[in-house]
Amino acid sequence: MRSTFRIGIRWRIEGKGMIKVKSSQKIFTDAEIASLTGICVEHLHGLAKTRHLGFIARAAEAAGKQADQWLFTLSDLIVLVRLYARCEH
């Protein structure tokens, strides 16, 4: 029987509250990371490239082009939360 209550992984973000994620969730999209951390997607992509966080999943589109989707692990999320401040803009 599945329980409806979530077991979350929690930690403090500079006194501004808690981030709660399901313990079963292992991969996060760039949009999810941006909403959880407060880091905008543009800065997130820059940090991912310079600090070697996350990875790019390539999906073929109907037109034959490739679309890039940044994906991050729980470890990447923890690093971003602990080391980088929220965007002020």
N, C-alpha and C positions, 0 to 999 in steps of 0.2 A: 504494500500500500504506500503510495506516494504521499508525503507530507506536503501541505501547502505552505508551510513556513520555510523560509530560505535560510540556509546557513551561509552567512556572509563572511568575507575577509575584510577586516576593518583596520584602518590606521588613521592617525591624525594628520591633517594638512595644516601646518602652521597655525593651529588654533581656530581654523575657519570651518570646522565641521569634520564629518567623516565621509569616506567614500565606501559604499557598500556594493559589492558585486557577488553574484552567485559563485559559490566555490566550484561549481561544475563548469563555469565558463572559462575556457582556456585561450580563446582568440577574440580580439576586439578590433573593430574597424577604426579608421581614423576619425570618423564622426563620433563614435562612442567615446574614444579617448579624449577628443576635444571637449565633449560635454561633461565628462567626468573630471577632467583636470582643469578646465578653464583656459587651456592653451588653444589659441586659434589654429585652424587647420594649416594655414600657411606657415606659421612658426613651427608647428608640429612636424611638417614635412622637412623643414630645414634642420630641425634637431635630429630627426631620424636619419637624414643623410650624413650629417657631420659627426654624429655620435654612434652611428651604426646600430640604431635601434629599429625594430620592426623589419618587415620584409614586404616586397611587392608581389601581389598575385596578379597575374595577367589573364584576362578573360577576352576571348574573341567576340567581337561585336558582329552584327549582321552584315555590316559593310566590309568586312574583312580587315578592319583596323583592330588594334589592340587597346584595351582600356586598362589603366593601371589602378589597382586598389591596394592601398597600404593596409597592412594587418599587423597587429601588435600582440605580444604575449602578456601574460600577467606580470612577468618579471619586468618587461618594458614599462608597463603601467606604473609599477612601484618605483622604478628609477625616475620616471618623469615626474611623479607626484613629489618625491622627496627632494629632487635636485633643481626643479625649474618652477618659477613663479607663474601665477596666472597672468594672462595678458591684460593690460590696462586699457586697451582701445576697444 
